[in-house]
Each structure stands twice: as structure tokens, then as C-alpha cells.
Amino acid sequence: MPSNVKQGGIYSLPRSYEERNAVADSCVTKLNIRIPALIDNFANTTEAAYTGWPDGIYVIDRDWRVAFKTTPGPFRFEPSGRERALRR
């Protein structure tokens, strides 16, 4: 995307966890992300398990289980149960 080039958001495919972590750190810094960010393994098992595309909203409970998951988005989000899951 042209905006990625303009904003310096183009990276080579990481070949090590150190490189993958550096890309993630750069994204967190540039996007001013203030929530914990984790990197996936090279098989991208977390991405596959949590349906990274299309977009989804998840609530993960204190035991690291999925407490709430929306339908795939961005156009079909139905986050009505999100608040209830957060209160639990």
C-alpha cells in the first residue's frame, strides 16, 4: 500500500524471532499501541486459531481462554455479547 511506504511500514519477511520481534516493536512504537502485543510463531498457529482474517474481536479471560468472539468482520461485527463477557 502506498501509505505503508510513505509511513515507513514496509519490512522484509523476518527470518528469526529476533527480527520478528524487531518488526513488532517497530509497529507498536509507530502506532502508539498501549496494550500488550505478542508475536506468533513461524507457523502462525495463533493467527490460524483466532481467525486473523477477516477481522475479529476477542475477549480473553484471566485463564487465557476465549470468553467472547465476534462473527468475522469488519462488516458483520455483532459485538453485543462483548460487554457481558468483560463484566464476567
Secondary structure in CASP SS format (residue, H / E / C, confidence):
PFRMAT SS
TARGET T0000
AUTHOR 0000-0000-0000
METHOD secondary structure of the structure
MODEL  1
M C 1.00
P H 1.00
S H 1.00
N H 1.00
V H 1.00
K H 1.00
Q C 1.00
G C 1.00
G C 1.00
I C 1.00
Y C 1.00
S C 1.00
L C 1.00
P C 1.00
R C 1.00
S C 1.00
Y H 1.00
E H 1.00
E H 1.00
R H 1.00
N H 1.00
A H 1.00
V H 1.00
A H 1.00
D H 1.00
S H 1.00
C H 1.00
V H 1.00
T H 1.00
K H 1.00
L C 1.00
N C 1.00
I C 1.00
R C 1.00
I C 1.00
P C 1.00
A C 1.00
L C 1.00
I C 1.00
D C 1.00
N C 1.00
F C 1.00
A C 1.00
N C 1.00
T H 1.00
T H 1.00
E H 1.00
A H 1.00
A H 1.00
Y C 1.00
T C 1.00
G C 1.00
W C 1.00
P C 1.00
D C 1.00
G C 1.00
I C 1.00
Y E 1.00
V E 1.00
I E 1.00
D C 1.00
R C 1.00
D C 1.00
W C 1.00
R C 1.00
V E 1.00
A E 1.00
F E 1.00
K E 1.00
T C 1.00
T C 1.00
P C 1.00
G C 1.00
P C 1.00
F C 1.00
R C 1.00
F C 1.00
E C 1.00
P H 1.00
S H 1.00
G H 1.00
R H 1.00
E H 1.00
R H 1.00
A H 1.00
L H 1.00
R H 1.00
R C 1.00
END
